[in-house]
Amino acid sequence: MATGAQIQGWSGPSRRRVPRFPMQAPLDVTVLRSGIPDTVPGRSLNVCERGIAAMLAGELVPGETVGVEVRLSLVASPLRMRAMVRHQSTLRCGLEFLGLSVEQRAAIRDWAKGSKVETEMGASPMSTVAEERKEDDTGGASGSCSNGTSNGAATPRKPKKGWRGVGWAILLAVLALAAAAFWWRWNRGWEELESGLNSAETASVEKPQAQVPAEVMEKLLIHRVEPAYPAEARKANLQGIIALDIVVGRDGSVVSMHALNGPVVLARAAMDALRWWKFDPYRVNGEPAVVETTVAVEFKR
């Protein structure tokens, strides 16, 4: 089979111009599938002012525009923004924010500062955090005397904590333990999902039992989704027929595919539609079988 159209990843030095911060928080990604909104749940891996990396319970297609909703700790309401899928590998994807407002950028910076997270390069997210903490400890002055005065003024002593303060401390400790338990169970569930995904990928490498002509498989097609004509292809006046090699599983679903020709943007659109195609199972000796065939998808204005 010929080499398919594939999306090349970046393996060189980082091209990011803003720091990114590790963050694990629940998020929802909404994408239009044949005109119908589909919400894919997931969790974030890292975030910056330009985009977010996430692990999702479903696959996206690079070039798709999606809606993202994520709740940052210390931020009252969830952030809702539009993004474009820039990278997709299994269930991991990279999303670039589109039209992020000044308030949303400030919310991300405030979250990074308030959470005291470090960038993935090991640097402090805000160079002023240490200075601000120092100012808080010294009453805002650049230096302090050993007798507790600053600029000649005595620093007032803090009142001793009573039983009320102890009660609040116990309550906060209980809430922290409950949050930690919830977080452990949520994270464990995602780890099980990822391990199940790896097992499913290993199992899906089953070799096709037969090469079936396209006209035979076309008669077994019971659900077809027409591809969306990409706007960038329409602007460039790209059109033609995209041929694809596909593998159909025992249940009639398309389990793998790759394009044999055509521009990458049209190949992506064709594969996005083929994910939803469904066939009556092809039978060998009366039993459903994994088979390989070729299909063609036409794009014309």
N, C-alpha and C positions, 0 to 999 in steps of 0.2 A: 504494500500500500504506500501511496505517496506521502510525503511529509505534510502534516496538517498545519493550519494556521494557528499559531500559538502566541500567547502574550509573554513577552520576554520580561524577566524581572531585573532589578538593579542590584548588582553585586559589588559595586565599587564603594568608595568612601561616601559617608553620609552627605546628602545635599540639603539637609534641613537648615533653615535660617533662624528658627526659633527653638528653644529647648522644649523637649517633650518630657512628661512626667508619668511614671507608672501609676496606674489607677485601675482598680477592679471594682466595678459598680454595674448593677443591672441596667440594660438599655433595650430599647425597642427600635427596630429599623422597619419603616414602611416603604414598600415598593409596589409599583403598579404592574400587575400580571394580566396582560390582555385587557387592560382597562379596569381591572378589579384590584383595589388596594389589598395587599397582603402584608400582615405584620409578622416580622421574624424576631423572636426574642434572642437576647444574647448578653454578653458581659464585655466590658471594656478591658483593654490591656494597657494602653497608654493614651495620653491626650496632650494636645498642645493647642495654640491659638489658630493653627491652620487645619487641623484634622484630628482624627481619632482612629486607633487600631482596635479591633474587636474580634471576639470569637462568637460566631453566630450559630444558631440551630438550623441553618439552611444556607444555601449558596446564593451569591449574587453574581452579577455579570459586570466586569469592568466596563466603565462608560455609562452605567445606569445612574440616574438621579434618584435619590431616596430621601426620605424624611427620617431624622434621628431624634430620639428623645432619651435623655440621660439625666439622672439625678445625681448631682454632686453633693458630697457631705458638706455641711456648713452653709449650703445654699438653700433658701426656703422653697423655691419652686423649681421643677425640672427645666432643663434647657431644651428647647425645641429649635432645630435648625435643618436646613437643607444641605445635602452633601452629594458628592459624586464618588462612585466606586473607582478607586485608582488601582487597587491590587486585590486579587482573590487567589487564595491557595487553600484548598480543602475548605475548612470552615473559618479560616482566619482571613480577614480582609482589612484593607486600609481605605479610609474614607476622607476625602478632602472637603472641608466646609466651604459652602457657597454663600456669599453675602452675609458673613457674620457681623452682627452689629457691634457698636462700641461697648454697649452694656454687656453683651455676651462675652466679648473678649476680656472685659474687666472682671466678670464673674469667674472665668477660668484662672486669671491671675490671682484673684483674691482667694480662690480655693487652694491653689498651689502654695500661697503664702500662709494661709491659715492652717493647712494640713501639715506644713513643714516637710513636704516630700522633697526628695532629691531628684534631679534629672537623671536620665538613664546613662549620662556620661559621668555621674558622680558629683556634679556641681550643685551648689545650693540654688534653689529656684529663684530666690530673691537675694541679691547681695546685701540688702539693707536689713534683713531679718536679725542678724547677729548684732548689728548696731542698735536696732530698736530695742532688743532685749537688754543690751548693755545700758541704754538710756533709762529703761524702766527700772533696772536694779539700782541705778545711781541717782534717781530722781530727775533725770533729764540733763544733768550736768556732765561735762567731759571728765571730770575728776571729782573725787569725794575724799573727805577727811576721815581719819580713823575714829573720831569721836561722834560720827553720825551726822555731821553738818555738811551743808553744801552752800557755798557762797555766803557763809556766815549765818545761815538760817538752820535751826534745828529741825531734823526730820521727825514728824510725829510718829509715835509708836502705834503699831496696829493693835487693836483690842484682841484679847485672847478668845480663842474659839470656845464656845460653850457646847452644851449637849446638842443644841440645834445644828451646829456645824458638823458634829460627829454623825448625826442622823442623816444629813444630806450626803456626807461622804459614803455612808453605808448604802444609801439608795443608789448613788451613782455607781458604786462598785457592782451592785446587783444588776443594774441596767447594762453595764459593760459586759458582765458575764453572759447575760442573755443575748446581747448583740453578737458576742464572740461565738456562742453556740449556733446562732442562726447563720452567721457568716460561714462557719465550718461546714454545716450541712449543705448550704448553697454551693460552696466551692467544691465540696465532695461530689455533688450531683453533676457539676460540669466536668470534673475529672472522669467520672464514670461515662459521661456522654462522649468525651474525647477518646477514651479507651475503646468504647463500643464502636466509634467511627473507624478507628484503626483496624479493628477486627473485621468490620464490614468491608473495608477497602481490600483487605487481604482475601476475603471470601469472594469478592466480586471479580477477581482476576481469573475466573474460570474461562477456559478456552471455548470458543464457539464450536458447536458440533457440526454445523453445516454452513455453507455459503449459499444464500438464497437469492435468486434473481429479484431485481427491484419490482418487476411487474407482479411477481407472486406475492411479495410482502405488501404491495399497495392494496391488494384485495383483502388483506387481513387488517388493514388500518381501520380502527373504530373511533378514534378521537384525534382530530388534527387541529393544531393551533397555528394560525397564520402569523408569520413574523412581522414585527413592527419595522417600518422603513426608518432607519436612523436619520435624524435631521441633518447630521454632518454629511452623510452619504447623499442625501437629497441636494444639499447645497453644492456638493462637488460633482453632481450629475453621475454618480456611480450607479450602475445597474448591471444585471446579468444573472446567470444561473450558478448557484453555489452547489457543488457536489460534495456529499459527506459520506464517509464510511461510518456506520453505526452498528452497535451490538445490542440486540434485543434479548432481554432476559426471559426466563421461563414464564413469568407472569405477564409478559407482553409489554413491559415498560422499557424505555431506552436507558441502558445502563452505562454506555460509554459512546463517544463519538469524536470524530475529528474531521476538519474540513480538508478537502483535497485541492481546492483552488480558490481564487477570488480575493478581493481586498479583505483585510482583517476585520474592518468595521461591519461588512456584510456577513462575514463568517460568524462573528459574535451574535448578530441578530438572529441568524438561522439557528445556531445552537441553542439560544435562549428559547426559541419556539419549540425546538425538537425535544427539550426536556419534558414537555407536557404531552407529547404524542403517546398514543396507546394502541397496541395491536392485539388481535386475538393471538394467543400463543401458537407458534409454529410447532408442529408435532413431528417427531421422528420415532417410527415404530409405535405410534399411538401415544407417545409420552411427550409433554411439553419440553422443548429444548432451547438452549441458548444458541442463537444464530447470528450470523453477520450478513449485512446487506448494504446496499447503496441507495441513497435518496438524493433528490435534487430539489432545491428551493429557489424560486425565481424572484428576482427583485426588478421591478420596472416602474417607471413613473407614469 
